[in-house]
Structure formats: structure tokens, C-alpha cells
Amino acid sequence: MSGTPRGFGSPARTQIELKVQIINKITTIEDELILEEIFKLVDIESSMDSVYRLTPDERTAVNIGLKDVKENRVYSSEAADNMISEWLRK
């Protein structure tokens, strides 16, 4: 067997084969820090499964903002900060 990790450069695997290989590799890991990092990665990925759906009002607001950008109705960050500061003083 060469020094190349199994799976790199080999023919495409099915999703099930890949999952089994990952599980087999994980079961051999003894380093708790590595296991914690793997868990964090999997946990983040699983929390991204759902897709946020805009409400009709949110979609309208986004479209208004995009139209403003196209028509160059924008402010610099500094100008926006100044406008907010003025508004907060009222």
C-alpha cells in the first residue's frame, strides 16, 4: 500500500461508502481534541440543513434595497454612522 491515504485519487465512492469510511476512521482516533473538533464540524454542518425562507415583507425589503443600490441611492459607512448618531440624539 502506498503512502497516499485511501480514497485520494481513487474512483468516486458512493455516499454510503464514504460515510462508512469516515466512521471507521473516527473510531480509531484517541485524541480527544481532534474528536471535539470533528464533533463541532459535524454539528455546524447539521445545523445548516434548514434553509431560511424570506417572508413576503422581507423579500420586498430586499428588492427595495437592491433597487436602491442599482440606482446609486447608497451611503458610505461613515455617512450612515453619522445619520444614526443624529437620529439617536433626537
Backbone torsions as a table, in degrees:
resi	resn	phi	psi	omega
1	MET	NA	135.8	-177.8
2	SER	-80.3	177.3	-179.9
3	GLY	-77.8	-4.3	-179.8
4	THR	-76.6	128.8	178.8
5	PRO	-58.1	142.2	180.0
6	ARG	-59.0	132.9	178.8
7	GLY	105.0	-27.3	178.9
8	PHE	-81.2	119.8	179.9
9	GLY	82.5	-1.1	178.4
10	SER	-90.7	167.1	180.0
11	PRO	-57.2	156.7	-178.7
12	ALA	-58.1	140.4	177.9
13	ARG	-104.0	157.5	174.3
14	THR	-74.5	164.2	179.2
15	GLN	-60.7	-39.6	180.0
16	ILE	-65.6	-42.5	178.6
17	GLU	-61.8	-42.3	179.9
18	LEU	-63.9	-42.9	178.9
19	LYS	-61.9	-42.7	179.4
20	VAL	-63.0	-43.0	178.6
21	GLN	-62.6	-40.8	179.0
22	ILE	-64.1	-46.4	179.4
23	ILE	-59.7	-44.3	179.2
24	ASN	-60.8	-42.0	179.0
25	LYS	-65.6	-43.8	-177.6
26	ILE	-62.9	-37.3	-178.8
27	THR	-65.7	-17.3	178.8
28	THR	-92.1	-8.1	-176.8
29	ILE	-79.2	129.2	179.2
30	GLU	-104.4	-21.9	-175.9
31	ASP	-72.9	114.6	-175.9
32	GLU	-63.8	-35.3	178.7
33	LEU	-63.0	-42.4	178.2
34	ILE	-64.2	-43.2	178.8
35	LEU	-61.4	-40.4	178.2
36	GLU	-63.6	-41.0	179.0
37	GLU	-66.3	-40.3	176.7
38	ILE	-61.7	-43.9	179.6
39	PHE	-60.9	-43.6	179.0
40	LYS	-59.7	-44.1	-179.9
41	LEU	-61.7	-46.5	-179.5
42	VAL	-66.8	-38.9	-179.9
43	ASP	-64.8	-42.3	178.1
44	ILE	-63.0	-45.9	-178.6
45	GLU	-61.5	-42.0	-177.3
46	SER	-70.1	-26.8	178.8
47	SER	-78.4	-12.0	180.0
48	MET	-93.7	7.8	-178.1
49	ASP	-65.1	-33.9	-176.1
50	SER	-85.4	146.0	179.3
51	VAL	-104.3	129.4	178.2
52	TYR	-75.7	129.0	178.6
53	ARG	-104.8	125.6	177.8
54	LEU	-70.2	142.2	172.3
55	THR	-75.4	164.6	176.7
56	PRO	-57.0	-39.5	178.6
57	ASP	-65.5	-40.5	178.4
58	GLU	-65.7	-41.9	178.6
59	ARG	-61.5	-41.3	177.9
60	THR	-62.4	-44.6	179.9
61	ALA	-62.1	-41.4	178.4
62	VAL	-63.6	-44.7	-179.6
63	ASN	-63.7	-37.6	176.1
64	ILE	-63.1	-44.3	178.8
65	GLY	-62.0	-42.7	178.6
66	LEU	-64.2	-38.4	177.9
67	LYS	-65.7	-40.8	177.0
68	ASP	-59.0	-42.2	179.7
69	VAL	-64.3	-45.4	179.6
70	LYS	-60.7	-34.6	-178.4
71	GLU	-94.3	15.7	175.3
72	ASN	59.1	30.6	174.6
73	ARG	-94.6	73.7	-176.8
74	VAL	-132.3	162.3	177.6
75	TYR	-125.8	150.1	173.8
76	SER	-70.5	163.5	177.9
77	SER	-59.2	-40.6	-179.6
78	GLU	-63.5	-45.0	179.2
79	ALA	-64.0	-41.2	178.8
80	ALA	-64.6	-41.8	177.1
81	ASP	-60.0	-43.0	178.8
82	ASN	-63.5	-41.1	179.2
83	MET	-63.4	-41.0	179.3
84	ILE	-65.9	-43.5	179.1
85	SER	-59.7	-44.5	177.5
86	GLU	-61.3	-44.7	-177.9
87	TRP	-62.8	-38.4	-179.1
88	LEU	-70.7	-25.2	179.5
89	ARG	-75.1	-19.1	-177.5
90	LYS	-74.6	NA	NA
